[in-house]
């Protein structure tokens, strides 16, 4: 059985155009998702999965900050025109 966290990661992944950093964040999150799916099938990997989920959330936070910063920059450019 796939935990809800992993299921939501895989099936709710959002792809958007953005910076190189955003693409890197997306690729890293995808790799973590794959690791979680594989490790979920192995006994005694709960601690490792918890750590990977924590790292995933950190990357997600960095990604969100990058998107907010990019929106502000684009918004400011529109105001300047």
DRENPA-3360 file (N, C-alpha, C; in nm, 2 decimals, always signed):
BEGIN
1 = XXXXXXXX = +0.08/-0.12/+0.00/+0.00/+0.00/+0.00/+0.09/+0.13/+0.00 ~ +0.06/+0.22/-0.09/+0.14/+0.34/-0.10/+0.08/+0.44/+0.00 ~ +0.17/+0.50/+0.09/+0.12/+0.60/+0.18/+0.06/+0.72/+0.11 ~ -0.03/+0.79/+0.17/-0.10/+0.90/+0.11/+0.00/+1.01/+0.06 ~ +0.10/+1.03/+0.15/+0.20/+1.14/+0.11/+0.26/+1.11/-0.02 ~ +0.31/+0.99/-0.04/+0.37/+0.95/-0.17/+0.28/+0.96/-0.28 ~ +0.16/+0.91/-0.26/+0.05/+0.91/-0.37/+0.03/+1.05/-0.41 ~ +0.01/+1.14/-0.32/-0.02/+1.28/-0.35/+0.10/+1.35/-0.42;
9 = XXXXXXXX = +0.22/+1.31/-0.39/+0.34/+1.36/-0.46/+0.34/+1.32/-0.60 ~ +0.32/+1.20/-0.63/+0.33/+1.15/-0.77/+0.21/+1.20/-0.86 ~ +0.09/+1.20/-0.80/-0.02/+1.23/-0.89/-0.06/+1.38/-0.88 ~ +0.00/+1.46/-0.80/-0.04/+1.60/-0.80/+0.08/+1.69/-0.83 ~ +0.18/+1.63/-0.89/+0.30/+1.71/-0.93/+0.26/+1.81/-1.03 ~ +0.30/+1.94/-1.01/+0.27/+2.05/-1.10/+0.40/+2.08/-1.18 ~ +0.37/+2.10/-1.31/+0.48/+2.14/-1.40/+0.45/+2.28/-1.45 ~ +0.54/+2.37/-1.44/+0.52/+2.50/-1.49/+0.65/+2.55/-1.55;
17 = XXXXXXXX = +0.63/+2.64/-1.64/+0.75/+2.70/-1.70/+0.82/+2.79/-1.60 ~ +0.95/+2.80/-1.60/+1.02/+2.88/-1.50/+1.16/+2.89/-1.53 ~ +1.23/+2.91/-1.42/+1.38/+2.93/-1.43/+1.45/+2.79/-1.43 ~ +1.57/+2.80/-1.45/+1.65/+2.68/-1.44/+1.64/+2.62/-1.30 ~ +1.65/+2.71/-1.20/+1.64/+2.66/-1.06/+1.51/+2.58/-1.04 ~ +1.40/+2.63/-1.09/+1.27/+2.57/-1.08/+1.27/+2.43/-1.14 ~ +1.33/+2.42/-1.26/+1.34/+2.29/-1.32/+1.43/+2.19/-1.24 ~ +1.54/+2.24/-1.18/+1.62/+2.16/-1.09/+1.54/+2.11/-0.97;
25 = XXXXXXXX = +1.46/+2.21/-0.91/+1.38/+2.17/-0.80/+1.28/+2.05/-0.84 ~ +1.22/+2.07/-0.95/+1.12/+1.97/-1.00/+1.19/+1.83/-1.02 ~ +1.31/+1.83/-1.08/+1.38/+1.71/-1.11/+1.42/+1.64/-0.98 ~ +1.47/+1.72/-0.88/+1.51/+1.67/-0.75/+1.38/+1.61/-0.68 ~ +1.27/+1.68/-0.68/+1.15/+1.62/-0.62/+1.11/+1.49/-0.68 ~ +1.12/+1.49/-0.82/+1.08/+1.36/-0.89/+1.17/+1.25/-0.84 ~ +1.30/+1.27/-0.83/+1.39/+1.17/-0.78/+1.36/+1.12/-0.64 ~ +1.32/+1.21/-0.56/+1.28/+1.18/-0.42/+1.16/+1.09/-0.42;
33 = XXXXXXXX = +1.06/+1.13/-0.51/+0.94/+1.05/-0.52/+0.97/+0.91/-0.56 ~ +1.06/+0.89/-0.66/+1.09/+0.76/-0.70/+1.16/+0.68/-0.59 ~ +1.25/+0.74/-0.51/+1.31/+0.68/-0.40/+1.21/+0.63/-0.30 ~ +1.11/+0.72/-0.27/+1.01/+0.69/-0.17/+0.92/+0.57/-0.21 ~ +0.89/+0.57/-0.34/+0.81/+0.46/-0.39/+0.88/+0.33/-0.38 ~ +1.01/+0.33/-0.41/+1.09/+0.21/-0.40/+1.11/+0.16/-0.26 ~ +1.15/+0.26/-0.17/+1.19/+0.23/-0.04/+1.06/+0.18/+0.04 ~ +0.95/+0.23/+0.00/+0.82/+0.19/+0.07/+0.80/+0.04/+0.06;
41 = XXXXXXXX = +0.86/-0.03/-0.03/+0.85/-0.17/-0.05/+0.95/-0.25/+0.04 ~ +1.04/-0.18/+0.10/+1.14/-0.25/+0.18/+1.12/-0.22/+0.33 ~ +1.13/-0.33/+0.41/+1.11/-0.32/+0.55/+1.22/-0.24/+0.62 ~ +1.18/-0.18/+0.73/+1.27/-0.10/+0.81/+1.33/+0.02/+0.74 ~ +1.26/+0.09/+0.65/+1.31/+0.20/+0.58/+1.23/+0.33/+0.62 ~ +1.14/+0.32/+0.73/+1.06/+0.43/+0.77/+1.14/+0.56/+0.80 ~ +1.25/+0.54/+0.87/+1.33/+0.65/+0.91/+1.39/+0.72/+0.79 ~ +1.44/+0.65/+0.70/+1.49/+0.70/+0.57/+1.38/+0.77/+0.49;
49 = XXXXXXXX = +1.26/+0.71/+0.49/+1.15/+0.78/+0.42/+1.11/+0.91/+0.48 ~ +1.11/+0.91/+0.61/+1.08/+1.03/+0.69/+1.18/+1.14/+0.65 ~ +1.31/+1.11/+0.65/+1.41/+1.20/+0.61/+1.39/+1.25/+0.47 ~ +1.36/+1.16/+0.38/+1.34/+1.20/+0.24/+1.22/+1.29/+0.22 ~ +1.12/+1.26/+0.30/+1.00/+1.35/+0.30/+1.03/+1.49/+0.35 ~ +1.11/+1.50/+0.45/+1.16/+1.63/+0.50/+1.24/+1.70/+0.40 ~ +1.33/+1.64/+0.33/+1.41/+1.70/+0.23/+1.32/+1.75/+0.11 ~ +1.22/+1.66/+0.08/+1.12/+1.70/-0.03/+1.05/+1.83/+0.01;
57 = XXXXXXXX = +1.01/+1.84/+0.14/+0.94/+1.96/+0.18/+1.03/+2.08/+0.18 ~ +1.15/+2.06/+0.21/+1.25/+2.17/+0.21/+1.27/+2.22/+0.06 ~ +1.28/+2.13/-0.03/+1.29/+2.17/-0.17/+1.17/+2.24/-0.22 ~ +1.05/+2.18/-0.18/+0.92/+2.24/-0.21/+0.92/+2.39/-0.16 ~ +0.96/+2.41/-0.04/+0.96/+2.55/+0.01/+1.05/+2.64/-0.06 ~ +1.17/+2.59/-0.10/+1.26/+2.67/-0.18/+1.20/+2.70/-0.32 ~ +1.13/+2.60/-0.37/+1.07/+2.62/-0.50/+0.96/+2.73/-0.49 ~ +0.88/+2.72/-0.39/+0.77/+2.82/-0.37/+0.83/+2.96/-0.36;
65 = XXXXXXXX = +0.94/+2.97/-0.28/+1.00/+3.10/-0.26/+1.05/+3.16/-0.40 ~ +1.11/+3.07/-0.47/+1.16/+3.11/-0.61/+1.04/+3.16/-0.69 ~ +0.93/+3.08/-0.69/+0.82/+3.12/-0.77/+0.76/+3.26/-0.73 ~ +0.75/+3.28/-0.60/+0.70/+3.41/-0.55/+0.79/+3.52/-0.59 ~ +0.92/+3.50/-0.58/+1.02/+3.60/-0.62/+1.01/+3.63/-0.76 ~ +0.99/+3.53/-0.84/+0.98/+3.55/-0.99/+0.86/+3.62/-1.02 ~ +0.75/+3.59/-0.96/+0.62/+3.67/-0.98/+0.63/+3.81/-0.95 ~ +0.70/+3.84/-0.84/+0.72/+3.98/-0.80/+0.81/+4.06/-0.90;
73 = XXXXXXXX = +0.91/+3.99/-0.95/+1.00/+4.05/-1.05/+0.92/+4.08/-1.18 ~ +0.84/+3.98/-1.22/+0.76/+4.00/-1.34/+0.65/+4.10/-1.32 ~ +0.59/+4.11/-1.21/+0.49/+4.21/-1.18/+0.56/+4.35/-1.18 ~ +0.67/+4.36/-1.12/+0.74/+4.49/-1.12/+0.78/+4.54/-1.27 ~ +0.82/+4.44/-1.35/+0.85/+4.47/-1.49/+0.72/+4.53/-1.56 ~ +0.61/+4.47/-1.53/+0.48/+4.51/-1.59/+0.45/+4.65/-1.55 ~ +0.48/+4.69/-1.42/+0.45/+4.82/-1.37/+0.54/+4.93/-1.43 ~ +0.66/+4.89/-1.47/+0.75/+4.98/-1.53/+0.71/+5.02/-1.67;
81 = X = +0.65/+4.93/-1.74/+0.61/+4.95/-1.88/+0.52/+5.07/-1.90;
% end
